[in-house]
Amino acid sequence: MEVLRTERLRLRWFTLDDAAQVLALLNEPGWISNISDPGVRDLAQARDWMQGRLLDHYWKLGHGFWAVERLADGEFLGLCGVFKRDALEHPDVGYALLERHHGQGYAREAAAASLRYAHEVLGLRCVQAIIAPHNEASARVLLAIGMQEQGLRQVAGYDGGSVLFEWRAAGAEPDDAAQIDALAARFLGAFDNRGGRCPTLAALPYWLLPDAQIRHHDGQQGAQLMDVPGFVLPRAELLREGGRLQDFAERELAQETRIQGRIAQRWLRYEKAGRLDDAPYAGRGQKSLQLLKTARGWRIAAVLWEDEAA
C-alpha cells in the first residue's frame, strides 16, 4: 500500500517480495556500523525479520518503516518511516538507504516527508529520533528537517549511548472536542485522491482500534460487517493510482458529538463525489463513529454508515 509521495520518491508498505532488497540493506556496512547487525544472512531470515520488524506493525500501530522507491524508475533505495520503539516515549523517525544512493538528498527528502506525515496525518505532537554518536551525516539530516538535539541518552538495546533528537508541535494540547474534530477530519480525508494525491488509507489502522467493528448498511443487502483489513484493503485498491475511483473526496455537512468521560459518539452527515470507472459518482449519507480515549488518545472503536438512496 502506498503511504506518501514526494517530488522524487514513493514510500509504501513493504511486502515479503522485498526480501532480497532488505537482505542487502541489513548487510550494508553502514547499517551494521550505525544501527546494528541483526544477523540476517539469507532470504528466509530476511522474511522472518521483515514480518516481525516491518509488516506486523502496519496493522498493529498504523505506521512503521516503509520501502523508499524512486518515482522515476521504481528503484528500491532503502527504508524510512515512523516507528515506535519500546525504549522511547514517542514514535521516532528512522531511515537507512543503500550506500549507492547516498549523497543525493534522498534521506533528507524521505525523512522530512515522514516527519510531516507524523504530524499532519497521524496528528503526533512529539516525534523523536536516535542515532549513533559518530553518525554525523544523520545528525545533519535531522537538524535540516527541523528536529532539535537533546543530548546523549542510554537507550535500551543500543550499546554506548545514542544521541536523541526531538520535534514538538507548538501550542497547547487540544481539548477532547478538538481532538475528535481532527480525528473525524482525518478519517474522512483518508479517502481523498483528488488531483492525483496519495490517499492516506495506510493511517487508518492508527485511528481505528485493532478490533474495531465497521458496518455498512445497504438498503438492498442489509448490514455488511468488516474488520479493519477488510475495510481498508479494498478501498486502497479502489482509490490507488490508476484504480477505479479517482478524484474522490468526502466531507462533513453536519455533525453532533457527545463526550461522556472516556467514551464519545459522533454523528455526521456527509457527501462524496468523484469519478467511478470514468463516470461521475456522487452521493450523501450518514455515519456514526463510536470513540474511546486510550493511552494514545482518541480512537475509533466502531463505524456505522448508510448511504442515502439515489
Stockholm file with secondary structure:
# STOCKHOLM 1.0

chainA/1-310         MEVLRTERLRLRWFTLDDAAQVLALLNEPGWISNISDPGVRDLAQARDWMQGRLLDHYWKLGHGFWAVERLADGEFLGLCGVFKRDALEHPDVGYALLERHHGQGYAREAAAASLRYAHEVLGLRCVQAIIAPHNEASARVLLAIGMQEQGLRQVAGYDGGSVLFEWRAAGAEPDDAAQIDALAARFLGAFDNRGGRCPTLAALPYWLLPDAQIRHHDGQQGAQLMDVPGFVLPRAELLREGGRLQDFAERELAQETRIQGRIAQRWLRYEKAGRLDDAPYAGRGQKSLQLLKTARGWRIAAVLWEDEAA
#=GR chainA/1-310 SS CEEEECSSEEEECCCGGGHHHHHHHHTSHHHHHHTCCCCCCSHHHHHHHHIIIIIHHHHHHSCCEEEEEETTTCCEEEEEEEECCTTSSSCEEEEEECGGGTTSSHHHHHHHHHHHHHHHTSCCSEEEEEECTTCHHHHHHHHHTTCEEEEEECCTTCTTCEEEEEEECSSCCCCHHHHHHHHHHHHHHTTCCGGGCCCCGGGHHHHEEEEEEEEEEETTTEEEEECHHHHHHHHHHHHSTTSSEEEEEEEEEEEEEEEETTEEEEEEEEEEEEEETTEEEEEEEEEEEEEEEETTEEEEEEEEEEECCC
#=GC SS_cons         CEEEECSSEEEECCCGGGHHHHHHHHTSHHHHHHTCCCCCCSHHHHHHHHIIIIIHHHHHHSCCEEEEEETTTCCEEEEEEEECCTTSSSCEEEEEECGGGTTSSHHHHHHHHHHHHHHHTSCCSEEEEEECTTCHHHHHHHHHTTCEEEEEECCTTCTTCEEEEEEECSSCCCCHHHHHHHHHHHHHHTTCCGGGCCCCGGGHHHHEEEEEEEEEEETTTEEEEECHHHHHHHHHHHHSTTSSEEEEEEEEEEEEEEEETTEEEEEEEEEEEEEETTEEEEEEEEEEEEEEEETTEEEEEEEEEEECCC
//
